[in-house]
């Protein structure tokens, strides 16, 4: 869901050596696209997986929980 094939990453089937080999071959034959994919992958990391993104989601969840609690009182 988060990784879009050849947009911000490559997807291989787990445990499937042929799938991995196909992805590796694609990288070797499409080197010019790898820089763009890498930049998009970094954006995905920053927006979803970084500590800053985690902090923001945690703060939002705590604020929501606090708001729900206030309504209960």
PDB file of N, H, CA, C and O in Angstrom:
ATOM      1  N   UNK A   1       0.808  -1.192   0.000  1.00  0.00           N
ATOM      2  CA  UNK A   1       0.000   0.000   0.000  1.00  0.00           C
ATOM      3  C   UNK A   1       0.856   1.262   0.000  1.00  0.00           C
ATOM      4  O   UNK A   1       0.588   2.201  -0.750  1.00  0.00           O
ATOM      5  N   UNK A   2       1.871   1.280   0.833  1.00  0.00           N
ATOM      6  H   UNK A   2       2.088   0.517   1.442  1.00  0.00           H
ATOM      7  CA  UNK A   2       2.712   2.470   0.946  1.00  0.00           C
ATOM      8  C   UNK A   2       3.763   2.541  -0.146  1.00  0.00           C
ATOM      9  O   UNK A   2       4.159   3.625  -0.575  1.00  0.00           O
ATOM     10  N   UNK A   3       4.209   1.377  -0.592  1.00  0.00           N
ATOM     11  H   UNK A   3       3.887   0.497  -0.244  1.00  0.00           H
ATOM     12  CA  UNK A   3       5.226   1.323  -1.639  1.00  0.00           C
ATOM     13  C   UNK A   3       4.528   1.122  -2.974  1.00  0.00           C
ATOM     14  O   UNK A   3       3.859   0.115  -3.203  1.00  0.00           O
ATOM     15  N   UNK A   4       4.700   2.104  -3.849  1.00  0.00           N
ATOM     16  H   UNK A   4       5.244   2.922  -3.663  1.00  0.00           H
ATOM     17  CA  UNK A   4       4.093   2.044  -5.184  1.00  0.00           C
ATOM     18  C   UNK A   4       5.179   1.610  -6.170  1.00  0.00           C
ATOM     19  O   UNK A   4       6.207   2.271  -6.318  1.00  0.00           O
ATOM     20  N   UNK A   5       4.930   0.514  -6.822  1.00  0.00           N
ATOM     21  H   UNK A   5       4.094  -0.023  -6.702  1.00  0.00           H
ATOM     22  CA  UNK A   5       5.896  -0.114  -7.724  1.00  0.00           C
ATOM     23  C   UNK A   5       6.484   0.884  -8.720  1.00  0.00           C
ATOM     24  O   UNK A   5       5.768   1.526  -9.489  1.00  0.00           O
ATOM     25  N   UNK A   6       7.795   0.990  -8.679  1.00  0.00           N
ATOM     26  H   UNK A   6       8.376   0.468  -8.055  1.00  0.00           H
ATOM     27  CA  UNK A   6       8.594   1.820  -9.587  1.00  0.00           C
ATOM     28  C   UNK A   6       8.270   3.312  -9.473  1.00  0.00           C
ATOM     29  O   UNK A   6       8.655   4.098 -10.340  1.00  0.00           O
ATOM     30  N   UNK A   7       7.570   3.701  -8.414  1.00  0.00           N
ATOM     31  H   UNK A   7       7.257   3.062  -7.711  1.00  0.00           H
ATOM     32  CA  UNK A   7       7.349   5.116  -8.117  1.00  0.00           C
ATOM     33  C   UNK A   7       8.181   5.523  -6.907  1.00  0.00           C
ATOM     34  O   UNK A   7       8.917   6.509  -6.952  1.00  0.00           O
ATOM     35  N   UNK A   8       8.056   4.745  -5.812  1.00  0.00           N
ATOM     36  H   UNK A   8       7.459   3.944  -5.776  1.00  0.00           H
ATOM     37  CA  UNK A   8       8.845   5.037  -4.621  1.00  0.00           C
ATOM     38  C   UNK A   8       9.505   3.771  -4.060  1.00  0.00           C
ATOM     39  O   UNK A   8       9.907   3.725  -2.898  1.00  0.00           O
ATOM     40  N   UNK A   9       9.605   2.765  -4.899  1.00  0.00           N
ATOM     41  H   UNK A   9       9.278   2.802  -5.843  1.00  0.00           H
ATOM     42  CA  UNK A   9      10.266   1.534  -4.491  1.00  0.00           C
ATOM     43  C   UNK A   9       9.983   0.403  -5.460  1.00  0.00           C
ATOM     44  O   UNK A   9       9.267   0.555  -6.450  1.00  0.00           O
ATOM     45  N   UNK A  10      10.569  -0.725  -5.138  1.00  0.00           N
ATOM     46  H   UNK A  10      11.151  -0.848  -4.334  1.00  0.00           H
ATOM     47  CA  UNK A  10      10.320  -1.950  -5.894  1.00  0.00           C
ATOM     48  C   UNK A  10       9.761  -2.977  -4.924  1.00  0.00           C
ATOM     49  O   UNK A  10      10.154  -3.023  -3.759  1.00  0.00           O
ATOM     50  N   UNK A  11       8.859  -3.785  -5.402  1.00  0.00           N
ATOM     51  H   UNK A  11       8.540  -3.748  -6.349  1.00  0.00           H
ATOM     52  CA  UNK A  11       8.225  -4.782  -4.548  1.00  0.00           C
ATOM     53  C   UNK A  11       8.565  -6.170  -5.075  1.00  0.00           C
ATOM     54  O   UNK A  11       8.409  -6.465  -6.260  1.00  0.00           O
ATOM     55  N   UNK A  12       9.032  -7.010  -4.164  1.00  0.00           N
ATOM     56  H   UNK A  12       9.158  -6.770  -3.201  1.00  0.00           H
ATOM     57  CA  UNK A  12       9.334  -8.406  -4.497  1.00  0.00           C
ATOM     58  C   UNK A  12       8.480  -9.289  -3.610  1.00  0.00           C
ATOM     59  O   UNK A  12       8.169  -8.929  -2.475  1.00  0.00           O
ATOM     60  N   UNK A  13       8.106 -10.433  -4.124  1.00  0.00           N
ATOM     61  H   UNK A  13       8.359 -10.726  -5.046  1.00  0.00           H
ATOM     62  CA  UNK A  13       7.355 -11.387  -3.315  1.00  0.00           C
ATOM     63  C   UNK A  13       8.298 -12.031  -2.303  1.00  0.00           C
ATOM     64  O   UNK A  13       9.398 -12.456  -2.657  1.00  0.00           O
ATOM     65  N   UNK A  14       7.872 -12.102  -1.060  1.00  0.00           N
ATOM     66  H   UNK A  14       6.979 -11.757  -0.772  1.00  0.00           H
ATOM     67  CA  UNK A  14       8.692 -12.671   0.006  1.00  0.00           C
ATOM     68  C   UNK A  14       9.052 -14.119  -0.308  1.00  0.00           C
ATOM     69  O   UNK A  14       8.199 -14.921  -0.686  1.00  0.00           O
ATOM     70  N   UNK A  15      10.331 -14.432  -0.143  1.00  0.00           N
ATOM     71  H   UNK A  15      11.024 -13.780   0.164  1.00  0.00           H
ATOM     72  CA  UNK A  15      10.798 -15.795  -0.348  1.00  0.00           C
ATOM     73  C   UNK A  15      10.866 -16.232  -1.795  1.00  0.00           C
ATOM     74  O   UNK A  15      11.050 -17.418  -2.069  1.00  0.00           O
ATOM     75  N   UNK A  16      10.723 -15.313  -2.718  1.00  0.00           N
ATOM     76  H   UNK A  16      10.574 -14.350  -2.495  1.00  0.00           H
ATOM     77  CA  UNK A  16      10.685 -15.643  -4.143  1.00  0.00           C
ATOM     78  C   UNK A  16      11.946 -15.103  -4.818  1.00  0.00           C
ATOM     79  O   UNK A  16      12.035 -13.917  -5.135  1.00  0.00           O
ATOM     80  N   UNK A  17      12.915 -15.991  -5.031  1.00  0.00           N
ATOM     81  H   UNK A  17      12.842 -16.954  -4.773  1.00  0.00           H
ATOM     82  CA  UNK A  17      14.192 -15.585  -5.618  1.00  0.00           C
ATOM     83  C   UNK A  17      14.016 -15.038  -7.029  1.00  0.00           C
ATOM     84  O   UNK A  17      14.730 -14.119  -7.430  1.00  0.00           O
ATOM     85  N   UNK A  18      13.087 -15.583  -7.772  1.00  0.00           N
ATOM     86  H   UNK A  18      12.506 -16.329  -7.447  1.00  0.00           H
ATOM     87  CA  UNK A  18      12.852 -15.112  -9.138  1.00  0.00           C
ATOM     88  C   UNK A  18      12.327 -13.670  -9.137  1.00  0.00           C
ATOM     89  O   UNK A  18      12.735 -12.853  -9.962  1.00  0.00           O
ATOM     90  N   UNK A  19      11.435 -13.373  -8.217  1.00  0.00           N
ATOM     91  H   UNK A  19      11.104 -14.037  -7.546  1.00  0.00           H
ATOM     92  CA  UNK A  19      10.912 -12.016  -8.088  1.00  0.00           C
ATOM     93  C   UNK A  19      12.039 -11.044  -7.747  1.00  0.00           C
ATOM     94  O   UNK A  19      12.103  -9.947  -8.304  1.00  0.00           O
ATOM     95  N   UNK A  20      12.919 -11.438  -6.842  1.00  0.00           N
ATOM     96  H   UNK A  20      12.867 -12.328  -6.390  1.00  0.00           H
ATOM     97  CA  UNK A  20      14.063 -10.604  -6.485  1.00  0.00           C
ATOM     98  C   UNK A  20      14.995 -10.411  -7.678  1.00  0.00           C
ATOM     99  O   UNK A  20      15.464  -9.301  -7.932  1.00  0.00           O
ATOM    100  N   UNK A  21      15.260 -11.486  -8.404  1.00  0.00           N
ATOM    101  H   UNK A  21      14.879 -12.388  -8.198  1.00  0.00           H
ATOM    102  CA  UNK A  21      16.133 -11.403  -9.579  1.00  0.00           C
ATOM    103  C   UNK A  21      15.542 -10.460 -10.627  1.00  0.00           C
ATOM    104  O   UNK A  21      16.274  -9.695 -11.255  1.00  0.00           O
ATOM    105  N   UNK A  22      14.232 -10.511 -10.818  1.00  0.00           N
ATOM    106  H   UNK A  22      13.637 -11.132 -10.308  1.00  0.00           H
ATOM    107  CA  UNK A  22      13.573  -9.619 -11.777  1.00  0.00           C
ATOM    108  C   UNK A  22      13.724  -8.160 -11.350  1.00  0.00           C
ATOM    109  O   UNK A  22      13.980  -7.292 -12.185  1.00  0.00           O
ATOM    110  N   UNK A  23      13.568  -7.890 -10.068  1.00  0.00           N
ATOM    111  H   UNK A  23      13.360  -8.595  -9.390  1.00  0.00           H
ATOM    112  CA  UNK A  23      13.731  -6.519  -9.572  1.00  0.00           C
ATOM    113  C   UNK A  23      15.171  -6.054  -9.750  1.00  0.00           C
ATOM    114  O   UNK A  23      15.407  -4.911 -10.140  1.00  0.00           O
ATOM    115  N   UNK A  24      16.127  -6.920  -9.471  1.00  0.00           N
ATOM    116  H   UNK A  24      15.935  -7.849  -9.155  1.00  0.00           H
ATOM    117  CA  UNK A  24      17.536  -6.571  -9.622  1.00  0.00           C
ATOM    118  C   UNK A  24      17.863  -6.292 -11.088  1.00  0.00           C
ATOM    119  O   UNK A  24      18.594  -5.352 -11.399  1.00  0.00           O
ATOM    120  N   UNK A  25      17.326  -7.102 -11.971  1.00  0.00           N
ATOM    121  H   UNK A  25      16.732  -7.866 -11.718  1.00  0.00           H
ATOM    122  CA  UNK A  25      17.549  -6.886 -13.403  1.00  0.00           C
ATOM    123  C   UNK A  25      16.941  -5.556 -13.840  1.00  0.00           C
ATOM    124  O   UNK A  25      17.537  -4.826 -14.632  1.00  0.00           O
ATOM    125  N   UNK A  26      15.753  -5.246 -13.321  1.00  0.00           N
ATOM    126  H   UNK A  26      15.269  -5.839 -12.678  1.00  0.00           H
ATOM    127  CA  UNK A  26      15.110  -3.988 -13.668  1.00  0.00           C
ATOM    128  C   UNK A  26      15.994  -2.807 -13.248  1.00  0.00           C
ATOM    129  O   UNK A  26      16.161  -1.851 -14.006  1.00  0.00           O
ATOM    130  N   UNK A  27      16.558  -2.878 -12.040  1.00  0.00           N
ATOM    131  H   UNK A  27      16.423  -3.654 -11.424  1.00  0.00           H
ATOM    132  CA  UNK A  27      17.436  -1.810 -11.560  1.00  0.00           C
ATOM    133  C   UNK A  27      18.629  -1.638 -12.496  1.00  0.00           C
ATOM    134  O   UNK A  27      19.006  -0.515 -12.831  1.00  0.00           O
ATOM    135  N   UNK A  28      19.216  -2.743 -12.912  1.00  0.00           N
ATOM    136  H   UNK A  28      18.910  -3.656 -12.640  1.00  0.00           H
ATOM    137  CA  UNK A  28      20.388  -2.674 -13.787  1.00  0.00           C
ATOM    138  C   UNK A  28      20.070  -2.099 -15.158  1.00  0.00           C
ATOM    139  O   UNK A  28      20.931  -1.483 -15.787  1.00  0.00           O
ATOM    140  N   UNK A  29      18.854  -2.292 -15.623  1.00  0.00           N
ATOM    141  H   UNK A  29      18.155  -2.792 -15.112  1.00  0.00           H
ATOM    142  CA  UNK A  29      18.495  -1.812 -16.956  1.00  0.00           C
ATOM    143  C   UNK A  29      17.750  -0.476 -16.943  1.00  0.00           C
ATOM    144  O   UNK A  29      17.437   0.069 -18.002  1.00  0.00           O
ATOM    145  N   UNK A  30      17.467   0.049 -15.759  1.00  0.00           N
ATOM    146  H   UNK A  30      17.721  -0.393 -14.899  1.00  0.00           H
ATOM    147  CA  UNK A  30      16.753   1.324 -15.634  1.00  0.00           C
ATOM    148  C   UNK A  30      17.439   2.222 -14.602  1.00  0.00           C
ATOM    149  O   UNK A  30      16.783   2.795 -13.732  1.00  0.00           O
ATOM    150  N   UNK A  31      18.726   2.333 -14.707  1.00  0.00           N
ATOM    151  H   UNK A  31      19.258   1.868 -15.414  1.00  0.00           H
ATOM    152  CA  UNK A  31      19.490   3.096 -13.714  1.00  0.00           C
ATOM    153  C   UNK A  31      19.040   4.540 -13.603  1.00  0.00           C
ATOM    154  O   UNK A  31      19.075   5.116 -12.516  1.00  0.00           O
ATOM    155  N   UNK A  32      18.618   5.136 -14.715  1.00  0.00           N
ATOM    156  H   UNK A  32      18.591   4.668 -15.598  1.00  0.00           H
ATOM    157  CA  UNK A  32      18.214   6.546 -14.681  1.00  0.00           C
ATOM    158  C   UNK A  32      16.988   6.754 -13.793  1.00  0.00           C
ATOM    159  O   UNK A  32      16.829   7.825 -13.206  1.00  0.00           O
ATOM    160  N   UNK A  33      16.136   5.765 -13.687  1.00  0.00           N
ATOM    161  H   UNK A  33      16.265   4.895 -14.163  1.00  0.00           H
ATOM    162  CA  UNK A  33      14.926   5.880 -12.864  1.00  0.00           C
ATOM    163  C   UNK A  33      15.221   5.683 -11.376  1.00  0.00           C
ATOM    164  O   UNK A  33      14.433   6.103 -10.528  1.00  0.00           O
ATOM    165  N   UNK A  34      16.328   5.059 -11.063  1.00  0.00           N
ATOM    166  H   UNK A  34      16.967   4.718 -11.752  1.00  0.00           H
ATOM    167  CA  UNK A  34      16.621   4.734  -9.661  1.00  0.00           C
ATOM    168  C   UNK A  34      16.812   5.971  -8.793  1.00  0.00           C
ATOM    169  O   UNK A  34      16.422   5.960  -7.626  1.00  0.00           O
ATOM    170  N   UNK A  35      17.394   7.024  -9.321  1.00  0.00           N
ATOM    171  H   UNK A  35      17.711   7.033 -10.270  1.00  0.00           H
ATOM    172  CA  UNK A  35      17.548   8.266  -8.560  1.00  0.00           C
ATOM    173  C   UNK A  35      16.207   8.859  -8.185  1.00  0.00           C
ATOM    174  O   UNK A  35      15.992   9.255  -7.040  1.00  0.00           O
ATOM    175  N   UNK A  36      15.307   8.922  -9.148  1.00  0.00           N
ATOM    176  H   UNK A  36      15.481   8.600 -10.079  1.00  0.00           H
ATOM    177  CA  UNK A  36      13.958   9.448  -8.899  1.00  0.00           C
ATOM    178  C   UNK A  36      13.223   8.583  -7.887  1.00  0.00           C
ATOM    179  O   UNK A  36      12.598   9.103  -6.963  1.00  0.00           O
ATOM    180  N   UNK A  37      13.291   7.274  -8.054  1.00  0.00           N
ATOM    181  H   UNK A  37      13.798   6.851  -8.805  1.00  0.00           H
ATOM    182  CA  UNK A  37      12.633   6.359  -7.126  1.00  0.00           C
ATOM    183  C   UNK A  37      13.212   6.528  -5.727  1.00  0.00           C
ATOM    184  O   UNK A  37      12.477   6.517  -4.739  1.00  0.00           O
ATOM    185  N   UNK A  38      14.526   6.683  -5.646  1.00  0.00           N
ATOM    186  H   UNK A  38      15.122   6.692  -6.449  1.00  0.00           H
ATOM    187  CA  UNK A  38      15.172   6.883  -4.352  1.00  0.00           C
ATOM    188  C   UNK A  38      14.699   8.162  -3.665  1.00  0.00           C
ATOM    189  O   UNK A  38      14.465   8.166  -2.456  1.00  0.00           O
ATOM    190  N   UNK A  39      14.561   9.228  -4.416  1.00  0.00           N
ATOM    191  H   UNK A  39      14.751   9.224  -5.398  1.00  0.00           H
ATOM    192  CA  UNK A  39      14.078  10.489  -3.843  1.00  0.00           C
ATOM    193  C   UNK A  39      12.641  10.346  -3.344  1.00  0.00           C
ATOM    194  O   UNK A  39      12.290  10.843  -2.274  1.00  0.00           O
ATOM    195  N   UNK A  40      11.819   9.661  -4.134  1.00  0.00           N
ATOM    196  H   UNK A  40      12.104   9.258  -5.004  1.00  0.00           H
ATOM    197  CA  UNK A  40      10.428   9.441  -3.720  1.00  0.00           C
ATOM    198  C   UNK A  40      10.361   8.519  -2.504  1.00  0.00           C
ATOM    199  O   UNK A  40       9.516   8.704  -1.628  1.00  0.00           O
ATOM    200  N   UNK A  41      11.246   7.533  -2.449  1.00  0.00           N
ATOM    201  H   UNK A  41      11.933   7.382  -3.160  1.00  0.00           H
ATOM    202  CA  UNK A  41      11.297   6.636  -1.293  1.00  0.00           C
ATOM    203  C   UNK A  41      11.663   7.420  -0.036  1.00  0.00           C
ATOM    204  O   UNK A  41      11.106   7.178   1.034  1.00  0.00           O
ATOM    205  N   UNK A  42      12.597   8.357  -0.165  1.00  0.00           N
ATOM    206  H   UNK A  42      13.050   8.553  -1.034  1.00  0.00           H
ATOM    207  CA  UNK A  42      12.991   9.181   0.985  1.00  0.00           C
ATOM    208  C   UNK A  42      11.822  10.025   1.471  1.00  0.00           C
ATOM    209  O   UNK A  42      11.628  10.178   2.677  1.00  0.00           O
ATOM    210  N   UNK A  43      11.036  10.577   0.541  1.00  0.00           N
ATOM    211  H   UNK A  43      11.193  10.453  -0.439  1.00  0.00           H
ATOM    212  CA  UNK A  43       9.853  11.351   0.924  1.00  0.00           C
ATOM    213  C   UNK A  43       8.872  10.473   1.704  1.00  0.00           C
ATOM    214  O   UNK A  43       8.321  10.895   2.720  1.00  0.00           O
ATOM    215  N   UNK A  44       8.664   9.258   1.219  1.00  0.00           N
ATOM    216  H   UNK A  44       9.111   8.916   0.393  1.00  0.00           H
ATOM    217  CA  UNK A  44       7.762   8.328   1.898  1.00  0.00           C
ATOM    218  C   UNK A  44       8.259   8.055   3.307  1.00  0.00           C
ATOM    219  O   UNK A  44       7.478   8.057   4.259  1.00  0.00           O
ATOM    220  N   UNK A  45       9.552   7.821   3.439  1.00  0.00           N
ATOM    221  H   UNK A  45      10.187   7.819   2.666  1.00  0.00           H
ATOM    222  CA  UNK A  45      10.127   7.585   4.759  1.00  0.00           C
ATOM    223  C   UNK A  45       9.882   8.784   5.675  1.00  0.00           C
ATOM    224  O   UNK A  45       9.411   8.625   6.801  1.00  0.00           O
ATOM    225  N   UNK A  46      10.199   9.971   5.193  1.00  0.00           N
ATOM    226  H   UNK A  46      10.582  10.101   4.278  1.00  0.00           H
ATOM    227  CA  UNK A  46      10.058  11.171   6.020  1.00  0.00           C
ATOM    228  C   UNK A  46       8.608  11.389   6.437  1.00  0.00           C
ATOM    229  O   UNK A  46       8.347  11.771   7.578  1.00  0.00           O
ATOM    230  N   UNK A  47       7.663  11.152   5.535  1.00  0.00           N
ATOM    231  H   UNK A  47       7.875  10.841   4.608  1.00  0.00           H
ATOM    232  CA  UNK A  47       6.253  11.417   5.803  1.00  0.00           C
ATOM    233  C   UNK A  47       5.596  10.359   6.685  1.00  0.00           C
ATOM    234  O   UNK A  47       4.636  10.659   7.395  1.00  0.00           O
ATOM    235  N   UNK A  48       6.102   9.124   6.649  1.00  0.00           N
ATOM    236  H   UNK A  48       6.882   8.881   6.073  1.00  0.00           H
ATOM    237  CA  UNK A  48       5.396   8.033   7.322  1.00  0.00           C
ATOM    238  C   UNK A  48       6.221   7.339   8.401  1.00  0.00           C
ATOM    239  O   UNK A  48       5.687   7.006   9.459  1.00  0.00           O
ATOM    240  N   UNK A  49       7.500   7.117   8.157  1.00  0.00           N
ATOM    241  H   UNK A  49       7.934   7.387   7.298  1.00  0.00           H
ATOM    242  CA  UNK A  49       8.292   6.254   9.031  1.00  0.00           C
ATOM    243  C   UNK A  49       9.291   6.977   9.932  1.00  0.00           C
ATOM    244  O   UNK A  49       9.829   6.364  10.854  1.00  0.00           O
ATOM    245  N   UNK A  50       9.549   8.245   9.694  1.00  0.00           N
ATOM    246  H   UNK A  50       9.112   8.743   8.945  1.00  0.00           H
ATOM    247  CA  UNK A  50      10.566   8.954  10.478  1.00  0.00           C
ATOM    248  C   UNK A  50      10.079   9.182  11.909  1.00  0.00           C
ATOM    249  O   UNK A  50       8.883   9.094  12.186  1.00  0.00           O
ATOM    250  N   UNK A  51      11.005   9.472  12.804  1.00  0.00           N
ATOM    251  H   UNK A  51      11.977   9.544  12.579  1.00  0.00           H
ATOM    252  CA  UNK A  51      10.653   9.766  14.187  1.00  0.00           C
ATOM    253  C   UNK A  51       9.764  11.007  14.265  1.00  0.00           C
ATOM    254  O   UNK A  51       8.867  11.067  15.106  1.00  0.00           O
ATOM    255  N   UNK A  52       9.997  11.984  13.412  1.00  0.00           N
ATOM    256  H   UNK A  52      10.726  11.935  12.729  1.00  0.00           H
ATOM    257  CA  UNK A  52       9.166  13.191  13.395  1.00  0.00           C
ATOM    258  C   UNK A  52       7.725  12.841  13.025  1.00  0.00           C
ATOM    259  O   UNK A  52       6.789  13.343  13.648  1.00  0.00           O
ATOM    260  N   UNK A  53       7.541  11.995  12.029  1.00  0.00           N
ATOM    261  H   UNK A  53       8.302  11.588  11.523  1.00  0.00           H
ATOM    262  CA  UNK A  53       6.194  11.578  11.637  1.00  0.00           C
ATOM    263  C   UNK A  53       5.541  10.794  12.770  1.00  0.00           C
ATOM    264  O   UNK A  53       4.356  10.978  13.048  1.00  0.00           O
ATOM    265  N   UNK A  54       6.302   9.925  13.424  1.00  0.00           N
ATOM    266  H   UNK A  54       7.265   9.776  13.198  1.00  0.00           H
ATOM    267  CA  UNK A  54       5.780   9.159  14.552  1.00  0.00           C
ATOM    268  C   UNK A  54       5.352  10.103  15.678  1.00  0.00           C
ATOM    269  O   UNK A  54       4.288   9.924  16.272  1.00  0.00           O
ATOM    270  N   UNK A  55       6.188  11.112  15.970  1.00  0.00           N
ATOM    271  H   UNK A  55       7.051  11.258  15.487  1.00  0.00           H
ATOM    272  CA  UNK A  55       5.875  12.073  17.023  1.00  0.00           C
ATOM    273  C   UNK A  55       4.564  12.794  16.727  1.00  0.00           C
ATOM    274  O   UNK A  55       3.718  12.946  17.608  1.00  0.00           O
ATOM    275  N   UNK A  56       4.402  13.234  15.484  1.00  0.00           N
ATOM    276  H   UNK A  56       5.089  13.111  14.768  1.00  0.00           H
ATOM    277  CA  UNK A  56       3.178  13.945  15.103  1.00  0.00           C
ATOM    278  C   UNK A  56       1.948  13.055  15.272  1.00  0.00           C
ATOM    279  O   UNK A  56       0.929  13.497  15.801  1.00  0.00           O
ATOM    280  N   UNK A  57       2.042  11.799  14.821  1.00  0.00           N
ATOM    281  H   UNK A  57       2.870  11.439  14.391  1.00  0.00           H
ATOM    282  CA  UNK A  57       0.899  10.892  14.952  1.00  0.00           C
ATOM    283  C   UNK A  57       0.588  10.614  16.419  1.00  0.00           C
ATOM    284  O   UNK A  57      -0.579  10.528  16.801  1.00  0.00           O
ATOM    285  N   UNK A  58       1.623  10.473  17.238  1.00  0.00           N
ATOM    286  H   UNK A  58       2.571  10.543  16.928  1.00  0.00           H
ATOM    287  CA  UNK A  58       1.427  10.225  18.661  1.00  0.00           C
ATOM    288  C   UNK A  58       0.753  11.426  19.321  1.00  0.00           C
ATOM    289  O   UNK A  58      -0.186  11.259  20.099  1.00  0.00           O
ATOM    290  N   UNK A  59       1.226  12.633  19.015  1.00  0.00           N
ATOM    291  H   UNK A  59       1.988  12.768  18.383  1.00  0.00           H
ATOM    292  CA  UNK A  59       0.608  13.842  19.571  1.00  0.00           C
ATOM    293  C   UNK A  59      -0.858  13.946  19.161  1.00  0.00           C
ATOM    294  O   UNK A  59      -1.708  14.287  19.983  1.00  0.00           O
ATOM    295  N   UNK A  60      -1.157  13.655  17.898  1.00  0.00           N
ATOM    296  H   UNK A  60      -0.466  13.378  17.231  1.00  0.00           H
ATOM    297  CA  UNK A  60      -2.539  13.710  17.423  1.00  0.00           C
ATOM    298  C   UNK A  60      -3.410  12.694  18.154  1.00  0.00           C
ATOM    299  O   UNK A  60      -4.545  12.993  18.523  1.00  0.00           O
ATOM    300  N   UNK A  61      -2.875  11.493  18.361  1.00  0.00           N
ATOM    301  H   UNK A  61      -1.952  11.250  18.061  1.00  0.00           H
ATOM    302  CA  UNK A  61      -3.630  10.453  19.064  1.00  0.00           C
ATOM    303  C   UNK A  61      -3.880  10.855  20.519  1.00  0.00           C
ATOM    304  O   UNK A  61      -4.968  10.628  21.048  1.00  0.00           O
ATOM    305  N   UNK A  62      -2.885  11.446  21.159  1.00  0.00           N
ATOM    306  H   UNK A  62      -2.001  11.630  20.729  1.00  0.00           H
ATOM    307  CA  UNK A  62      -3.043  11.879  22.547  1.00  0.00           C
ATOM    308  C   UNK A  62      -4.055  13.015  22.650  1.00  0.00           C
ATOM    309  O   UNK A  62      -4.871  13.039  23.571  1.00  0.00           O
ATOM    310  N   UNK A  63      -4.004  13.955  21.712  1.00  0.00           N
ATOM    311  H   UNK A  63      -3.340  13.936  20.964  1.00  0.00           H
ATOM    312  CA  UNK A  63      -4.969  15.050  21.710  1.00  0.00           C
ATOM    313  C   UNK A  63      -6.384  14.528  21.486  1.00  0.00           C
ATOM    314  O   UNK A  63      -7.334  14.993  22.115  1.00  0.00           O
ATOM    315  N   UNK A  64      -6.514  13.570  20.595  1.00  0.00           N
ATOM    316  H   UNK A  64      -5.742  13.192  20.084  1.00  0.00           H
ATOM    317  CA  UNK A  64      -7.833  12.979  20.331  1.00  0.00           C
ATOM    318  C   UNK A  64      -8.341  12.252  21.559  1.00  0.00           C
ATOM    319  O   UNK A  64      -9.510  12.379  21.920  1.00  0.00           O
ATOM    320  N   UNK A  65      -7.468  11.488  22.205  1.00  0.00           N
ATOM    321  H   UNK A  65      -6.518  11.385  21.912  1.00  0.00           H
ATOM    322  CA  UNK A  65      -7.864  10.764  23.414  1.00  0.00           C
ATOM    323  C   UNK A  65      -8.249  11.733  24.527  1.00  0.00           C
ATOM    324  O   UNK A  65      -9.197  11.485  25.272  1.00  0.00           O
ATOM    325  N   UNK A  66      -7.517  12.830  24.636  1.00  0.00           N
ATOM    326  H   UNK A  66      -6.747  13.031  24.031  1.00  0.00           H
ATOM    327  CA  UNK A  66      -7.813  13.852  25.636  1.00  0.00           C
ATOM    328  C   UNK A  66      -9.182  14.482  25.361  1.00  0.00           C
ATOM    329  O   UNK A  66      -9.960  14.725  26.283  1.00  0.00           O
ATOM    330  N   UNK A  67      -9.461  14.741  24.090  1.00  0.00           N
ATOM    331  H   UNK A  67      -8.829  14.544  23.341  1.00  0.00           H
ATOM    332  CA  UNK A  67     -10.755  15.307  23.715  1.00  0.00           C
ATOM    333  C   UNK A  67     -11.889  14.345  24.006  1.00  0.00           C
ATOM    334  O   UNK A  67     -12.943  14.753  24.494  1.00  0.00           O
ATOM    335  N   UNK A  68     -11.682  13.058  23.707  1.00  0.00           N
ATOM    336  H   UNK A  68     -10.826  12.726  23.311  1.00  0.00           H
ATOM    337  CA  UNK A  68     -12.695  12.043  23.999  1.00  0.00           C
ATOM    338  C   UNK A  68     -12.945  11.956  25.496  1.00  0.00           C
ATOM    339  O   UNK A  68     -14.086  11.803  25.931  1.00  0.00           O
ATOM    340  N   UNK A  69     -11.896  12.050  26.271  1.00  0.00           N
ATOM    341  H   UNK A  69     -10.969  12.174  25.918  1.00  0.00           H
ATOM    342  CA  UNK A  69     -12.011  11.959  27.728  1.00  0.00           C
ATOM    343  C   UNK A  69     -12.780  13.157  28.264  1.00  0.00           C
ATOM    344  O   UNK A  69     -13.600  13.009  29.170  1.00  0.00           O
ATOM    345  N   UNK A  70     -12.525  14.343  27.716  1.00  0.00           N
ATOM    346  H   UNK A  70     -11.859  14.464  26.981  1.00  0.00           H
ATOM    347  CA  UNK A  70     -13.217  15.553  28.172  1.00  0.00           C
ATOM    348  C   UNK A  70     -14.720  15.444  27.912  1.00  0.00           C
ATOM    349  O   UNK A  70     -15.525  15.933  28.704  1.00  0.00           O
ATOM    350  N   UNK A  71     -15.098  14.804  26.803  1.00  0.00           N
ATOM    351  H   UNK A  71     -14.444  14.407  26.159  1.00  0.00           H
ATOM    352  CA  UNK A  71     -16.519  14.637  26.494  1.00  0.00           C
ATOM    353  C   UNK A  71     -17.194  13.668  27.466  1.00  0.00           C
ATOM    354  O   UNK A  71     -18.395  13.770  27.712  1.00  0.00           O
ATOM    355  N   UNK A  72     -16.429  12.738  28.011  1.00  0.00           N
ATOM    356  H   UNK A  72     -15.453  12.655  27.810  1.00  0.00           H
ATOM    357  CA  UNK A  72     -16.984  11.764  28.948  1.00  0.00           C
ATOM    358  C   UNK A  72     -17.282  12.383  30.298  1.00  0.00           C
ATOM    359  O   UNK A  72     -18.159  11.916  31.024  1.00  0.00           O
ATOM    360  N   UNK A  73     -16.546  13.441  30.633  1.00  0.00           N
ATOM    361  H   UNK A  73     -15.833  13.820  30.043  1.00  0.00           H
ATOM    362  CA  UNK A  73     -16.723  14.083  31.945  1.00  0.00           C
ATOM    363  C   UNK A  73     -17.890  14.977  31.950  1.00  0.00           C
ATOM    364  O   UNK A  73     -18.188  15.598  32.970  1.00  0.00           O
TER     365      UNK A  73
END
